[in-house]
Amino acid sequence: MNDKIAIIGGSGFIGSCLCKIFKKNHINYMIYDIAQSLDKNHMYLDVRSPESFAKIENSSCIINLAAEHRDDVTPLSRYDDVNVNGAENICNAARKFNINKIIFTSSVAIYGSAKPNTGENGDINFFNDYGRTKYEAELIYKKWLNEDPKKRTLIIVRPTVVFGEYNRGNVYNLLKQISSRKFIIIGDGNNIKSMAYVQNVADFLLFSLGFKKGLHVHNYIDKPDMTINQLVAFSKKIMFNKNYLEPHLPASLGILVGRLFDIFAKITKRKFPISTIRVKKFMETTQFSSNINMTGFQASTSLQEGLKKTIQHEFLKRQL
């Protein structure tokens, strides 16, 4: 491919992996991000600033990975500034520079506390500002597409929680707690968690560059799903080469602990890895389905192999 791909938010976790894949496949790309990257193909861009987008003029496609997504963002207006206003600015730049393909990484958070195996046609039922602003961004991109559907291509990818080497998100924090040998499962542990390995997500973004004009909406999940009990047992097998049961804390006590940390956070104005919302999210079943198999895409790495690679890199490599 001779045309340049603009990767907005390309300095982040998924973006860094995607750029390595692009480089390997000799695809011309440029990273646009407020955060510096080790990649030499990098330019500063703030999605909140319309003036920043003059730099993407010669691009053939925009991949937007930029997002405000943490649970503890303050002020809350940052969700709208980055996720919603950023989408408006990207669409305006696409109109101005005649860029007719946009790939947007949304999130399964738009479904909120959804029924198990919710697919792409599931009800929109977000419960936080992250899910709300991701969905509002989707509507902005769809408006852009519908202005000229015969010429434009919009690909919306809604990943579940993404993990992998170098990430410091929720899955890493869970694995870190397990590695400490002091981890306690809150609840019965039978709740199911859909997950996605970063390499597979990045591979799918590359694959989607070949999609035809029109709208394409896909959840991204690596199957089969695992319960918390299965995830913990598998992780311990890799970390310690042992099989043993994990102690469980009743759900009510787990919620109480989360509330105590909320109080400490408010008093000390510090951020802690434990909170009520995180405890509740841990105990929820967050299981989704996907229509990706209809596209012909096949993930190169199984979910368990992705977990194994992540654990070996983050927790075992240091011990060698």
Kinemage of the C-alpha trace (Angstrom):
@kinemage 1
@onewidth
@group {chain A} dominant
@subgroup {mainchain}
@vectorlist {calphas} color= white
{ca met a 1} P 0.000 0.000 0.000
{ca asn a 2} L 1.396 3.359 -1.066
{ca asp a 3} L -1.112 5.568 0.757
{ca lys a 4} L -0.323 6.835 4.244
{ca ile a 5} L -2.446 5.618 7.148
{ca ala a 6} L -2.987 8.170 9.935
{ca ile a 7} L -2.985 6.391 13.309
{ca ile a 8} L -4.414 8.813 15.854
{ca gly a 9} L -3.498 7.710 19.359
{ca gly a 10} L -0.837 5.455 17.876
{ca ser a 11} L 1.552 5.868 20.817
{ca gly a 12} L -0.722 3.863 23.086
{ca phe a 13} L -0.977 0.166 23.856
{ca ile a 14} L -2.919 -1.051 20.811
{ca gly a 15} L -1.333 1.586 18.575
{ca ser a 16} L 2.223 0.534 19.389
{ca cys a 17} L 1.392 -3.073 18.509
{ca leu a 18} L -0.394 -2.009 15.325
{ca cys a 19} L 2.551 0.088 14.165
{ca lys a 20} L 4.902 -2.878 14.519
{ca ile a 21} L 2.561 -4.918 12.329
{ca phe a 22} L 2.343 -2.116 9.762
{ca lys a 23} L 6.110 -1.824 9.686
{ca lys a 24} L 6.464 -5.573 9.221
{ca asn a 25} L 4.007 -5.452 6.317
{ca his a 26} L 5.655 -2.362 4.749
{ca ile a 27} L 2.555 -0.206 5.172
{ca asn a 28} L 3.086 3.545 5.085
{ca tyr a 29} L 1.800 5.092 8.312
{ca met a 30} L 2.217 8.052 10.638
{ca ile a 31} L 1.442 8.238 14.347
{ca tyr a 32} L -0.437 11.323 15.564
{ca asp a 33} L -0.608 11.568 19.337
{ca ile a 34} L -0.103 13.932 22.275
{ca ala a 35} L 2.133 11.271 23.830
{ca gln a 36} L 5.628 10.753 22.485
{ca ser a 37} L 6.436 7.473 20.766
{ca leu a 38} L 9.667 5.548 20.297
{ca asp a 39} L 8.587 5.160 16.683
{ca lys a 40} L 10.239 7.751 14.423
{ca asn a 41} L 7.001 8.099 12.413
{ca his a 42} L 5.424 10.378 14.995
{ca met a 43} L 3.891 13.845 15.012
{ca tyr a 44} L 2.173 15.701 17.823
{ca leu a 45} L -1.613 15.928 17.535
{ca asp a 46} L -4.281 16.743 20.097
{ca val a 47} L -7.722 15.482 19.038
{ca arg a 48} L -9.303 18.281 21.063
{ca ser a 49} L -7.651 20.874 18.828
{ca pro a 50} L -9.049 21.286 15.273
{ca glu a 51} L -5.856 23.100 14.262
{ca ser a 52} L -3.805 19.950 14.914
{ca phe a 53} L -5.420 18.099 12.028
{ca ala a 54} L -3.717 20.024 9.248
{ca lys a 55} L -0.928 17.447 9.598
{ca ile a 56} L -3.027 14.528 8.314
{ca glu a 57} L -3.832 16.136 4.956
{ca asn a 58} L -2.127 13.502 2.794
{ca ser a 59} L -3.652 10.465 4.486
{ca ser a 60} L -5.859 7.876 2.806
{ca cys a 61} L -7.339 6.418 5.999
{ca ile a 62} L -7.727 7.451 9.637
{ca ile a 63} L -7.510 4.901 12.433
{ca asn a 64} L -8.674 6.497 15.673
{ca leu a 65} L -7.345 4.799 18.796
{ca ala a 66} L -7.314 7.936 20.955
{ca ala a 67} L -9.627 7.788 23.965
{ca glu a 68} L -10.173 8.871 27.527
{ca his a 69} L -11.040 5.621 29.253
{ca arg a 70} L -9.906 5.336 32.874
{ca asp a 71} L -12.487 4.790 35.636
{ca asp a 72} L -11.179 7.695 37.704
{ca val a 73} L -10.979 10.516 35.149
{ca thr a 74} L -11.343 14.045 36.528
{ca pro a 75} L -12.900 16.281 35.484
{ca leu a 76} L -15.581 14.179 33.796
{ca ser a 77} L -15.694 16.681 30.930
{ca arg a 78} L -12.485 15.086 29.611
{ca tyr a 79} L -14.539 12.145 28.330
{ca asp a 80} L -16.532 14.511 26.106
{ca asp a 81} L -13.510 16.607 25.145
{ca val a 82} L -11.511 13.638 23.870
{ca asn a 83} L -14.057 11.012 22.844
{ca val a 84} L -16.887 13.143 21.460
{ca asn a 85} L -15.290 16.423 20.388
{ca gly a 86} L -12.322 14.443 19.123
{ca ala a 87} L -14.633 12.446 16.852
{ca glu a 88} L -16.146 15.677 15.502
{ca asn a 89} L -12.686 17.035 14.752
{ca ile a 90} L -11.626 13.825 13.024
{ca cys a 91} L -14.729 13.798 10.821
{ca asn a 92} L -14.261 17.463 9.934
{ca ala a 93} L -10.655 16.754 8.956
{ca ala a 94} L -11.781 13.779 6.857
{ca arg a 95} L -14.280 16.017 5.064
{ca lys a 96} L -11.723 18.765 4.503
{ca phe a 97} L -8.985 16.485 3.165
{ca asn a 98} L -11.266 14.067 1.295
{ca ile a 99} L -10.323 11.061 3.439
{ca asn a 100} L -12.954 8.395 2.800
{ca lys a 101} L -12.051 5.629 5.221
{ca ile a 102} L -12.188 5.771 9.023
{ca ile a 103} L -11.555 2.924 11.458
{ca phe a 104} L -12.773 3.715 14.956
{ca thr a 105} L -12.052 1.623 18.047
{ca ser a 106} L -15.152 1.965 20.172
{ca ser a 107} L -15.872 -0.364 23.117
{ca val a 108} L -18.290 -2.996 24.414
{ca ala a 109} L -18.820 -0.474 27.243
{ca ile a 110} L -21.633 0.972 25.115
{ca tyr a 111} L -23.714 -2.102 26.051
{ca gly a 112} L -23.287 -1.508 29.786
{ca ser a 113} L -24.258 -4.441 32.021
{ca ala a 114} L -25.400 -6.502 29.065
{ca lys a 115} L -26.903 -9.968 28.870
{ca pro a 116} L -24.344 -12.766 28.319
{ca asn a 117} L -23.221 -13.159 24.721
{ca thr a 118} L -24.503 -9.768 23.628
{ca gly a 119} L -23.674 -9.234 19.966
{ca glu a 120} L -23.372 -6.219 17.709
{ca asn a 121} L -27.154 -5.739 17.674
{ca gly a 122} L -27.371 -5.646 21.467
{ca asp a 123} L -29.186 -2.858 23.293
{ca ile a 124} L -27.191 0.289 23.967
{ca asn a 125} L -27.264 0.579 27.742
{ca phe a 126} L -24.063 2.322 28.900
{ca phe a 127} L -23.783 3.103 32.604
{ca asn a 128} L -20.785 5.453 32.683
{ca asp a 129} L -19.383 8.425 30.811
{ca tyr a 130} L -16.858 6.299 28.969
{ca gly a 131} L -19.556 4.108 27.420
{ca arg a 132} L -21.782 7.105 26.733
{ca thr a 133} L -19.096 9.103 24.957
{ca lys a 134} L -17.936 6.105 22.920
{ca tyr a 135} L -21.490 5.617 21.691
{ca glu a 136} L -21.926 9.321 20.943
{ca ala a 137} L -18.694 9.172 18.955
{ca glu a 138} L -20.088 6.241 16.939
{ca leu a 139} L -23.112 8.367 16.021
{ca ile a 140} L -20.826 11.173 14.838
{ca tyr a 141} L -18.879 8.790 12.602
{ca lys a 142} L -22.102 7.302 11.221
{ca lys a 143} L -23.330 10.791 10.341
{ca trp a 144} L -20.082 11.354 8.418
{ca leu a 145} L -20.548 8.035 6.582
{ca asn a 146} L -24.169 8.718 5.671
{ca glu a 147} L -23.235 11.996 3.987
{ca asp a 148} L -21.627 10.006 1.150
{ca pro a 149} L -22.099 6.235 1.732
{ca lys a 150} L -21.141 5.263 -1.833
{ca lys a 151} L -17.646 6.700 -1.408
{ca arg a 152} L -16.961 6.310 2.302
{ca thr a 153} L -16.037 3.375 4.542
{ca leu a 154} L -16.581 3.289 8.294
{ca ile a 155} L -15.329 0.403 10.400
{ca ile a 156} L -16.345 0.413 14.067
{ca val a 157} L -14.511 -2.112 16.228
{ca arg a 158} L -15.825 -2.648 19.751
{ca pro a 159} L -13.172 -4.575 21.692
{ca thr a 160} L -13.774 -6.136 25.061
{ca val a 161} L -11.010 -5.654 27.663
{ca val a 162} L -7.678 -5.830 25.828
{ca phe a 163} L -4.532 -7.221 27.432
{ca gly a 164} L -0.994 -8.097 26.423
{ca glu a 165} L 2.673 -7.412 26.954
{ca tyr a 166} L 3.523 -3.886 28.201
{ca asn a 167} L -0.079 -3.066 29.114
{ca arg a 168} L -0.909 -1.808 32.603
{ca gly a 169} L -4.679 -2.136 32.491
{ca asn a 170} L -7.200 -4.212 34.410
{ca val a 171} L -5.969 -7.633 33.275
{ca tyr a 172} L -2.373 -6.753 34.167
{ca asn a 173} L -3.487 -5.565 37.616
{ca leu a 174} L -5.361 -8.830 38.142
{ca leu a 175} L -2.342 -10.893 37.062
{ca lys a 176} L -0.083 -8.810 39.296
{ca gln a 177} L -2.293 -9.520 42.299
{ca ile a 178} L -2.297 -13.232 41.469
{ca ser a 179} L 1.504 -13.201 41.193
{ca ser a 180} L 1.741 -11.746 44.718
{ca arg a 181} L 0.229 -14.991 46.098
{ca lys a 182} L -2.075 -12.841 48.236
{ca phe a 183} L -4.983 -12.648 45.795
{ca ile a 184} L -8.526 -13.445 46.950
{ca ile a 185} L -11.429 -13.973 44.549
{ca ile a 186} L -14.428 -11.821 45.409
{ca gly a 187} L -17.705 -13.700 44.882
{ca asp a 188} L -18.034 -17.289 43.646
{ca gly a 189} L -15.684 -16.785 40.676
{ca asn a 190} L -18.108 -18.339 38.191
{ca asn a 191} L -18.681 -15.058 36.375
{ca ile a 192} L -17.389 -15.031 32.794
{ca lys a 193} L -15.002 -12.459 31.369
{ca ser a 194} L -14.607 -11.909 27.625
{ca met a 195} L -11.084 -10.735 26.772
{ca ala a 196} L -8.975 -9.869 23.739
{ca tyr a 197} L -5.249 -10.281 23.130
{ca val a 198} L -3.682 -7.104 21.741
{ca gln a 199} L -1.870 -8.815 18.855
{ca asn a 200} L -5.155 -10.226 17.587
{ca val a 201} L -6.929 -6.873 17.871
{ca ala a 202} L -4.140 -5.163 15.928
{ca asp a 203} L -4.199 -7.926 13.304
{ca phe a 204} L -7.924 -7.383 12.855
{ca leu a 205} L -7.446 -3.635 12.393
{ca leu a 206} L -4.951 -4.408 9.628
{ca phe a 207} L -7.366 -6.943 8.131
{ca ser a 208} L -10.188 -4.396 8.143
{ca leu a 209} L -8.269 -2.058 5.841
{ca gly a 210} L -9.492 -4.290 3.028
{ca phe a 211} L -13.203 -3.914 3.815
{ca lys a 212} L -15.485 -2.541 1.096
{ca lys a 213} L -17.340 0.761 1.247
{ca gly a 214} L -20.149 1.178 3.732
{ca leu a 215} L -20.621 0.470 7.435
{ca his a 216} L -18.927 -2.410 9.267
{ca val a 217} L -19.529 -2.939 12.987
{ca his a 218} L -17.751 -5.697 14.910
{ca asn a 219} L -17.274 -6.625 18.538
{ca tyr a 220} L -13.796 -8.023 19.122
{ca ile a 221} L -13.483 -10.974 21.507
{ca asp a 222} L -11.069 -13.895 21.612
{ca lys a 223} L -13.009 -17.091 22.251
{ca pro a 224} L -13.586 -19.280 24.149
{ca asp a 225} L -14.338 -17.163 27.204
{ca met a 226} L -13.061 -18.022 30.673
{ca thr a 227} L -14.601 -17.734 34.128
{ca ile a 228} L -12.658 -15.901 36.814
{ca asn a 229} L -11.953 -19.269 38.462
{ca gln a 230} L -10.565 -20.640 35.184
{ca leu a 231} L -8.534 -17.503 34.523
{ca val a 232} L -6.974 -17.540 37.986
{ca ala a 233} L -6.271 -21.277 37.867
{ca phe a 234} L -4.654 -21.007 34.420
{ca ser a 235} L -2.547 -18.031 35.476
{ca lys a 236} L -1.335 -19.784 38.632
{ca lys a 237} L -0.410 -22.850 36.617
{ca ile a 238} L 1.819 -20.711 34.371
{ca met a 239} L 3.262 -18.628 37.215
{ca phe a 240} L 3.832 -21.284 39.867
{ca asn a 241} L 3.327 -24.585 38.022
{ca lys a 242} L 0.821 -25.566 40.680
{ca asn a 243} L -2.874 -26.353 40.772
{ca tyr a 244} L -4.680 -25.237 43.888
{ca leu a 245} L -7.909 -23.542 44.850
{ca glu a 246} L -8.015 -19.803 45.453
{ca pro a 247} L -9.670 -18.446 48.616
{ca his a 248} L -12.939 -16.606 48.049
{ca leu a 249} L -14.328 -13.512 49.784
{ca pro a 250} L -18.134 -13.136 49.939
{ca ala a 251} L -19.470 -10.501 47.563
{ca ser a 252} L -20.926 -8.355 50.366
{ca leu a 253} L -17.553 -8.091 52.095
{ca gly a 254} L -15.871 -7.251 48.803
{ca ile a 255} L -18.261 -4.337 48.259
{ca leu a 256} L -17.563 -3.126 51.801
{ca val a 257} L -13.812 -3.148 51.136
{ca gly a 258} L -14.369 -1.183 47.923
{ca arg a 259} L -16.394 1.457 49.791
{ca leu a 260} L -13.684 1.801 52.428
{ca phe a 261} L -11.124 2.477 49.700
{ca asp a 262} L -13.495 5.033 48.159
{ca ile a 263} L -13.554 6.865 51.499
{ca phe a 264} L -9.754 6.736 51.802
{ca ala a 265} L -9.425 8.064 48.251
{ca lys a 266} L -11.740 10.968 48.997
{ca ile a 267} L -9.959 11.859 52.224
{ca thr a 268} L -6.407 11.509 50.922
{ca lys a 269} L -7.183 12.640 47.330
{ca arg a 270} L -5.194 9.622 46.128
{ca lys a 271} L -6.133 6.970 43.569
{ca phe a 272} L -6.198 3.326 44.674
{ca pro a 273} L -6.403 0.149 42.580
{ca ile a 274} L -9.455 -0.955 44.593
{ca ser a 275} L -12.799 0.865 44.483
{ca thr a 276} L -16.481 -0.023 44.680
{ca ile a 277} L -16.957 0.235 40.948
{ca arg a 278} L -13.933 -1.976 40.266
{ca val a 279} L -15.103 -4.610 42.746
{ca lys a 280} L -18.541 -4.659 41.109
{ca lys a 281} L -17.010 -4.880 37.635
{ca phe a 282} L -14.801 -7.754 38.804
{ca met a 283} L -17.832 -9.763 39.961
{ca glu a 284} L -19.914 -9.097 36.850
{ca thr a 285} L -20.210 -11.437 33.895
{ca thr a 286} L -19.018 -9.441 30.897
{ca gln a 287} L -19.453 -11.896 28.054
{ca phe a 288} L -19.946 -10.868 24.442
{ca ser a 289} L -20.299 -12.497 21.059
{ca ser a 290} L -18.929 -11.314 17.732
{ca asn a 291} L -19.713 -11.581 14.026
{ca ile a 292} L -16.034 -11.353 13.070
{ca asn a 293} L -15.969 -14.953 11.836
{ca met a 294} L -18.207 -13.772 8.979
{ca thr a 295} L -15.390 -11.546 7.704
{ca gly a 296} L -12.959 -14.419 7.174
{ca phe a 297} L -10.550 -13.174 9.837
{ca gln a 298} L -8.795 -15.784 11.963
{ca ala a 299} L -6.820 -14.815 15.060
{ca ser a 300} L -3.232 -15.997 15.033
{ca thr a 301} L -2.990 -16.425 18.825
{ca ser a 302} L -5.411 -18.253 21.111
{ca leu a 303} L -6.668 -16.542 24.244
{ca gln a 304} L -4.748 -18.903 26.506
{ca glu a 305} L -1.562 -18.535 24.450
{ca gly a 306} L -1.931 -14.741 24.683
{ca leu a 307} L -2.283 -14.993 28.457
{ca lys a 308} L 0.726 -17.266 28.636
{ca lys a 309} L 2.869 -14.862 26.591
{ca thr a 310} L 1.758 -11.934 28.733
{ca ile a 311} L 2.470 -13.726 32.010
{ca gln a 312} L 5.861 -14.948 30.837
{ca his a 313} L 6.891 -11.464 29.666
{ca glu a 314} L 5.569 -9.476 32.610
{ca phe a 315} L 6.097 -11.823 35.570
{ca leu a 316} L 8.453 -14.676 34.700
{ca lys a 317} L 11.028 -13.036 32.441
{ca arg a 318} L 12.229 -10.831 35.328
{ca gln a 319} L 12.910 -13.868 37.473
{ca leu a 320} L 15.298 -15.478 34.961
